[in-house]
């Protein structure tokens, strides 16, 4: 059997991948500077990435916020007590096709050890 037809270009879409570490030691406890900068890469040319969090019961996501454009993670309050040694939350990066990558993040705060 022989088939004559036309070739069609197929666009292969790939999901973004986090490139920032899953564990980081922060150098601030305040709200004036970011705790960390989330970073991700996507092999698709021109893809726009959006950062967010996937809150779950028992994590520390209410204590932090992420800038959807820059990936900067900051404390939502300066009232995090010195008894809090680390924060844990799940970060999500999404590309324009809706594909995602998730990463569990642990941030060790200064003045404590985990």
C-alpha positions in Angstrom: 0.0 0.0 0.0 1.2 3.5 -0.8 -0.2 6.7 0.5 0.1 10.0 -1.2 -0.6 12.9 1.0 0.6 16.2 2.3 2.9 16.8 5.2 1.5 18.6 8.1 3.6 20.5 10.6 2.9 19.3 14.1 3.7 21.5 17.0 5.1 19.6 19.9 4.3 21.4 23.2 6.4 20.8 26.2 5.6 21.5 29.9 7.7 24.0 31.8 10.2 22.7 34.3 11.4 24.3 37.6 15.0 25.2 37.6 15.1 26.8 41.1 16.1 24.6 44.0 13.5 22.8 46.1 15.2 23.8 49.3 16.7 27.2 50.1 18.1 29.1 53.1 16.5 32.6 53.3 18.4 35.6 54.5 15.3 37.6 55.6 12.3 37.1 57.9 10.7 40.4 56.8 8.2 41.3 54.1 10.4 44.0 52.6 12.4 41.6 50.4 11.6 38.3 48.6 12.4 35.1 50.4 13.3 33.5 47.0 12.9 33.8 43.3 11.2 30.9 41.6 12.6 30.1 38.2 11.5 27.8 35.4 12.3 27.1 31.8 10.2 26.0 28.9 11.5 24.6 25.6 8.6 26.2 23.6 9.7 29.4 21.9 8.0 32.5 23.2 6.1 30.7 26.0 4.9 32.9 28.9 5.2 31.4 32.3 3.0 32.1 35.3 3.8 31.2 38.9 1.3 30.3 41.6 0.9 28.1 44.6 -1.1 25.0 45.2 -2.3 25.3 48.8 -3.0 22.1 50.7 -4.0 21.4 54.2 -1.2 21.8 56.8 1.3 23.6 54.6 2.5 27.2 55.1 1.0 28.7 51.9 -1.1 31.2 53.9 2.2 32.8 55.1 3.7 33.4 51.7 2.6 35.0 48.4 4.1 34.5 44.9 4.2 37.2 42.2 2.6 35.5 39.1 4.9 37.2 36.7 8.3 37.4 38.4 8.1 34.3 40.6 9.2 36.4 43.7 8.0 34.7 46.9 7.5 37.0 49.9 6.1 36.7 53.4 2.5 37.9 53.7 3.1 39.1 57.2 6.1 40.1 59.3 4.5 38.4 62.3 6.2 35.0 61.6 7.5 34.1 65.0 11.1 33.2 65.7 9.8 29.7 66.7 9.0 29.1 63.0 12.2 27.6 61.6 11.0 26.8 58.0 8.1 27.2 55.6 6.8 24.5 53.3 4.5 25.0 50.3 3.9 23.8 46.8 4.8 26.1 43.9 3.3 25.7 40.4 4.5 27.1 37.1 2.1 27.1 34.1 2.8 27.9 30.5 0.4 29.5 28.0 -0.8 26.0 26.9 -1.9 25.2 30.4 0.9 22.7 31.0 2.3 22.8 34.5 5.2 21.7 36.8 4.9 21.5 40.6 7.6 21.6 43.2 7.5 21.2 46.9 9.6 24.1 48.4 11.2 24.3 51.8 12.5 27.7 53.0 14.7 27.7 56.1 14.3 31.0 57.9 17.3 32.8 59.6 17.5 32.3 63.3 16.4 28.7 63.2 17.5 25.3 61.9 15.5 22.6 60.3 
